[in-house]
Amino acid sequence: MTKKEYIIPIFIPFLGCPHDCAFCNQIKITNYKDKMDPSKVIGEIEKNLEYFPDNDNIKEIAFFGGSFTGLDTDVMVGYLEIARKYKEKGIIDRIRLSTRPDYINNSILDTLKKYQVDIIELGIQSLDQKVLDANERGHSVKASYKASKMIKDYGFTLGHQIMPGLFNDTFDKTIDTVIKSIKIGPDIVRIYPTLVIKDTKLEMLYNTGIYKPLTIDEAIRVSADAAMLYKFAGINIIRIGLQPTENINEGADVVSGPFHPAFRQLVEAEIYKKYLEDIINNNHIEDEFTIYANNRNISLIAGNNKANKKYFYDKHKVNLKFQSSDTEYIIYKDNKLEFNIEYFIDNYVRKNYGGDLLLD
């Protein structure tokens, strides 16, 4: 089992991002309004460290919100000096930051390397120029390719963040973005289905009926296929869906869109649903069968509020039964069937997208 990693988040909303994208209000998203001075940064780090257990698990300082490399150089270096001191003392292991593709150049990367930054996440959002332009992103697709290559060439861990469901986006455009992202070769990714946040241009488009956000089912479907593509490529998906905060919640600053506090679990359950559909059809299963799996996976396989279990009974009149087990398999009419989600994902991607993915 992978050891738990401990993250110290430092939020810098808008401080490094003078560009105002249609979908973005970082103050609402991060729930942080104040400019962080050095004493506050140190205070945040020390406060988080108090809650971390004394063990050898990875500990990380992560600068989120805004675009870190868009900060004034003196301000950016001030933050990095603080983080580097904790790293040099062996208190933390990694330094992470997020930024825009057009805020990356050799001078910036030289500075980040000097201050021992480990991970750079790029908010590429989409690799379709028309989608970027419609959402007033302010940079080109070419900038995403160039920045990604530079980050990889410098030896940093590269992250991509994508946003299905942007204004003028489609299922096919999102999948095309994912395939292009995979070919670039990020080490880690985040999938953030677009939400309509208060006080954004996207909210105005939504209120006038010009923009229609993804439904929760649409967001789950496209995120599930995106996740399977990234899993097929061996790229680590570190988050699916925005993390709930005091502001990012239904009835708070989320005006509309596919928000759910456990969105990743919904996506993983959708992947299992696709797999079970395949198993039932290929094996001509009737009545019932028993799935042996660990307790966490049983919860995912059954679906949120047992939605998958209900789906298969309603559609196929098949009852799913479960037994806790360290190994995963299916028993149907005294026959033992293989249960291997990785094998399914591999076949699913090759069947539906393999031609595009396997091209050089």
C-alpha positions in Angstrom: 0.0 0.0 0.0 1.3 3.5 -0.9 2.2 5.6 2.1 0.1 8.6 2.8 1.7 11.9 1.7 1.3 15.1 3.8 0.7 18.3 1.9 1.1 21.8 3.3 -1.1 24.0 1.0 -0.1 27.7 0.6 -2.8 29.6 -1.4 -1.9 32.7 -3.4 -5.1 33.6 -5.3 -4.6 36.1 -8.2 -1.3 37.3 -6.8 0.5 35.8 -9.7 -2.3 35.9 -12.3 -3.3 39.2 -13.7 -5.3 37.4 -16.5 -9.0 36.8 -15.7 -10.2 33.7 -17.4 -13.9 33.2 -18.0 -14.3 30.3 -15.5 -12.0 31.6 -12.8 -12.4 33.3 -9.5 -9.4 32.0 -7.4 -10.6 33.8 -4.3 -13.8 31.8 -4.3 -12.1 28.5 -5.3 -9.3 28.7 -2.7 -11.4 30.4 0.0 -8.4 32.7 0.7 -8.5 36.4 0.2 -5.4 37.8 2.0 -2.0 38.3 0.5 0.4 35.9 2.3 3.4 37.7 3.8 6.5 35.6 4.9 5.4 35.4 8.5 2.0 34.1 7.5 3.6 31.5 5.2 5.8 30.3 8.0 2.8 30.2 10.3 0.8 28.1 7.8 3.7 25.7 7.5 4.3 25.3 11.2 0.6 24.9 11.9 0.4 22.1 9.4 3.5 20.4 10.6 2.0 20.2 14.1 -0.7 17.9 12.8 1.7 15.6 10.9 2.8 12.4 12.6 6.5 11.8 13.2 7.2 9.3 10.4 9.2 9.0 7.1 6.2 9.7 4.9 6.6 12.3 2.1 5.9 15.8 3.3 5.4 18.6 0.8 4.9 22.4 0.6 2.6 23.2 -2.3 1.8 26.7 -3.7 -1.7 26.7 -5.1 -4.0 29.3 -6.6 -3.2 32.1 -9.1 -0.1 31.4 -11.2 3.0 31.1 -9.0 5.6 32.0 -11.7 3.6 35.1 -12.6 4.5 36.7 -9.2 7.0 39.5 -9.1 10.4 37.8 -9.0 11.2 39.2 -5.5 7.9 37.9 -4.1 8.3 34.5 -5.8 11.8 34.1 -4.5 10.7 35.1 -1.0 8.2 32.3 -0.9 10.8 29.8 -2.4 13.5 30.8 0.1 11.1 29.8 2.9 10.2 26.5 1.3 13.8 25.7 0.5 14.9 26.2 4.1 12.4 23.6 5.3 13.6 21.2 2.6 17.3 21.8 3.4 16.6 21.0 7.0 14.9 17.7 6.0 11.6 18.8 7.5 9.8 18.6 4.1 10.7 16.5 1.1 9.2 18.3 -1.9 8.2 21.7 -3.2 5.2 21.9 -5.6 3.7 24.8 -7.5 1.0 25.4 -10.2 1.1 28.0 -13.0 0.1 28.9 -16.5 1.8 27.6 -19.6 2.7 31.1 -20.8 4.4 31.9 -17.5 7.3 29.5 -18.1 10.6 30.4 -19.6 14.3 29.5 -19.1 14.9 32.3 -16.5 11.9 31.2 -14.4 12.9 27.5 -14.6 16.5 28.4 -13.6 15.2 30.1 -10.5 12.9 27.2 -9.7 15.7 24.7 -10.1 17.9 26.9 -7.8 15.3 26.8 -5.1 14.9 23.1 -5.3 11.3 23.0 -6.7 10.3 19.4 -7.5 6.9 19.5 -9.2 5.4 22.0 -11.7 1.7 21.7 -12.5 0.5 23.4 -15.7 -3.1 24.5 -16.0 -3.5 23.6 -19.6 -7.3 23.2 -19.3 -7.7 22.3 -22.9 -5.6 21.6 -26.0 -8.2 23.0 -28.4 -7.4 26.6 -29.4 -11.1 27.5 -30.0 -12.0 26.3 -26.5 -9.1 28.3 -25.0 -10.1 31.4 -26.9 -13.8 31.0 -26.0 -12.9 30.9 -22.3 -10.5 33.9 -22.6 -7.6 31.8 -21.5 -5.1 34.2 -23.1 -2.5 31.7 -24.3 -2.0 29.3 -27.2 -2.0 25.6 -27.3 1.5 25.9 -28.6 2.4 27.5 -25.2 1.2 24.4 -23.4 3.4 22.2 -25.6 6.4 24.4 -25.2 6.1 24.8 -21.5 5.6 21.1 -20.9 8.7 20.2 -22.9 10.8 22.8 -21.1 9.7 21.6 -17.7 10.5 18.0 -18.6 13.9 18.9 -20.2 14.8 20.7 -16.9 14.0 17.5 -15.0 11.0 18.7 -13.0 8.0 16.5 -12.4 5.4 17.7 -14.8 1.7 17.9 -14.0 -1.2 18.7 -16.3 -4.6 20.0 -15.1 -7.5 19.7 -17.6 -11.1 21.0 -17.4 -13.8 19.0 -19.2 -16.9 21.0 -19.9 -15.5 24.5 -20.6 -17.5 26.9 -22.7 -17.7 25.5 -26.3 -16.1 22.2 -25.2 -17.4 18.8 -26.2 -16.9 15.2 -25.1 -14.7 14.6 -28.2 -12.7 17.8 -27.6 -12.0 16.7 -24.1 -10.9 13.3 -25.1 -8.7 14.8 -27.8 -7.1 17.0 -25.1 -6.5 13.9 -23.0 -4.8 12.0 -25.8 -2.6 15.0 -26.7 -1.7 15.4 -23.1 -0.7 11.8 -22.8 1.5 12.2 -25.9 3.2 15.1 -24.2 3.9 12.8 -21.2 3.0 14.4 -17.9 3.9 12.5 -14.7 0.7 13.5 -12.9 -2.7 14.9 -13.8 -5.7 16.5 -12.3 -9.2 16.3 -13.9 -11.4 19.2 -12.9 -14.9 19.2 -14.6 -15.9 22.9 -15.0 -18.1 24.5 -12.4 -19.9 27.8 -12.7 -18.5 29.9 -9.9 -20.0 33.2 -8.6 -18.6 36.4 -10.0 -17.1 34.9 -13.1 -17.7 35.6 -16.8 -18.9 32.0 -17.1 -21.7 32.8 -14.6 -22.8 35.6 -16.9 -22.8 33.2 -19.9 -24.8 30.7 -17.8 -27.3 33.2 -16.6 -28.0 34.4 -20.1 -28.4 30.8 -21.4 -25.3 30.9 -23.6 -23.3 28.4 -21.6 -24.7 25.1 -20.4 -22.6 23.2 -17.9 -22.2 19.5 -17.9 -24.7 17.5 -16.0 -23.3 15.3 -13.2 -23.8 12.2 -15.4 -22.1 13.9 -18.4 -19.2 14.9 -16.3 -18.8 11.4 -14.8 -18.9 9.8 -18.3 -16.2 12.1 -19.8 -14.1 12.0 -16.7 -14.3 8.1 -16.6 -13.1 7.8 -20.1 -10.4 10.5 -19.5 -9.3 8.6 -16.4 -9.1 5.3 -18.2 -7.0 6.9 -20.9 -4.5 8.2 -18.3 -4.5 4.9 -16.4 -3.8 3.1 -19.7 -0.8 5.4 -20.2 0.5 4.8 -16.7 0.0 8.5 -15.7 -0.9 9.1 -12.0 -4.2 10.8 -11.6 -3.8 12.8 -8.3 -7.3 14.3 -8.2 -10.7 14.2 -10.0 -13.0 17.0 -9.2 -12.5 20.2 -7.2 -11.9 19.7 -3.5 -14.9 20.9 -1.4 -14.2 24.0 0.7 -16.4 26.3 2.7 -17.1 28.1 -0.6 -16.9 25.3 -3.1 -20.1 23.6 -2.1 -23.6 23.5 -3.4 -25.6 26.4 -2.0 -22.3 28.4 -1.6 -20.3 29.8 -4.5 -21.0 27.0 -6.9 -23.8 28.4 -9.1 -24.1 25.4 -11.3 -22.2 22.5 -12.8 -21.3 18.9 -11.8 -20.2 19.4 -8.2 -20.1 16.4 -5.9 -18.0 16.1 -2.7 -17.0 12.6 -3.7 -16.7 13.1 -7.4 -13.7 10.8 -7.9 -15.6 7.9 -6.3 -18.5 8.5 -8.7 -16.0 8.3 -11.6 -14.4 5.1 -10.3 -17.8 3.6 -9.8 -18.7 4.4 -13.4 -15.6 2.6 -14.6 -16.6 -0.5 -12.6 -20.1 -0.2 -14.0 -18.7 -0.3 -17.6 -16.7 -3.4 -16.6 -19.6 -5.2 -15.0 -21.7 -4.5 -18.0 -19.0 -6.2 -20.1 -18.8 -9.2 -17.8 -22.6 -9.7 -17.7 -22.9 -9.5 -21.5 -19.8 -11.6 -22.3 -20.7 -14.4 -19.9 -24.5 -14.3 -20.4 -25.0 -13.9 -16.6 -28.5 -14.2 -15.2 -30.0 -14.0 -11.8 -27.0 -13.2 -9.5 -23.3 -13.5 -9.0 -20.9 -12.8 -6.2 -17.9 -10.4 -6.4 -15.0 -11.0 -4.1 -13.0 -7.9 -3.4 -11.6 -5.7 -0.7 -14.0 -3.5 1.3 -13.0 -0.2 -0.4 -13.5 -1.7 -3.9 -16.8 -3.3 -2.9 -18.1 0.2 -2.1 -17.0 1.5 -5.5 -18.3 -1.5 -7.4 -21.7 -1.2 -5.7 -21.8 2.5 -6.5 -22.8 5.6 -4.6 -25.9 4.7 -2.6 -25.6 1.3 -4.3 -26.5 2.9 -7.6 -24.6 0.3 -9.7 -26.3 -2.5 -7.8 -29.7 -1.0 -8.6 -28.7 -0.3 -12.2 -27.9 -3.9 -13.0 -31.0 -5.3 -11.2 -33.3 -2.8 -13.1 -31.6 -3.4 -16.5 -30.6 -7.1 -16.4 -32.5 -8.4 -13.4 -29.1 -9.5 -12.1 -28.4 -9.2 -8.3 -24.9 -8.3 -7.3 -23.6 -9.9 -4.2 -20.3 -9.2 -2.4 -17.8 -10.9 -0.2 -14.8 -9.3 1.4 -11.5 -10.8 0.1 -7.9 -9.9 -0.4 -8.0 -11.2 -4.0 -10.6 -10.2 -6.6 -12.7 -12.7 -8.6 -16.3 -13.6 -9.4 -18.3 -16.7 -8.6 -21.1 -17.4 -11.0 -23.0 -20.8 -10.8 -20.0 -22.4 -9.1 -17.6 -21.1 -11.8 -14.8 -18.8 -10.9 -14.4 -15.8 -13.3 -11.5 -13.4 -13.5 -12.1 -9.9 -12.1 -9.3 -7.6 -13.3 -10.2 -3.9 -13.7 -6.7 -3.1 -15.1 -7.2 -5.7 -17.9 -10.6 -4.2 -18.7 -9.2 -0.7 -18.9 -6.5 -1.8 -21.2 -8.9 -3.5 -23.6 -11.5 -0.6 -23.4 -8.9 2.0 -24.3 -7.4 -0.1 -27.2 -10.9 -0.8 -28.5 -12.2 2.8 -28.3 -9.1 4.9 -28.6 -6.2 2.7 -29.3 -5.7 3.9 -32.9 -5.1 7.5 -31.8 -3.1 6.6 -28.7 -0.7 4.2 -30.4 0.2 6.6 -33.2 3.7 8.1 -32.9 
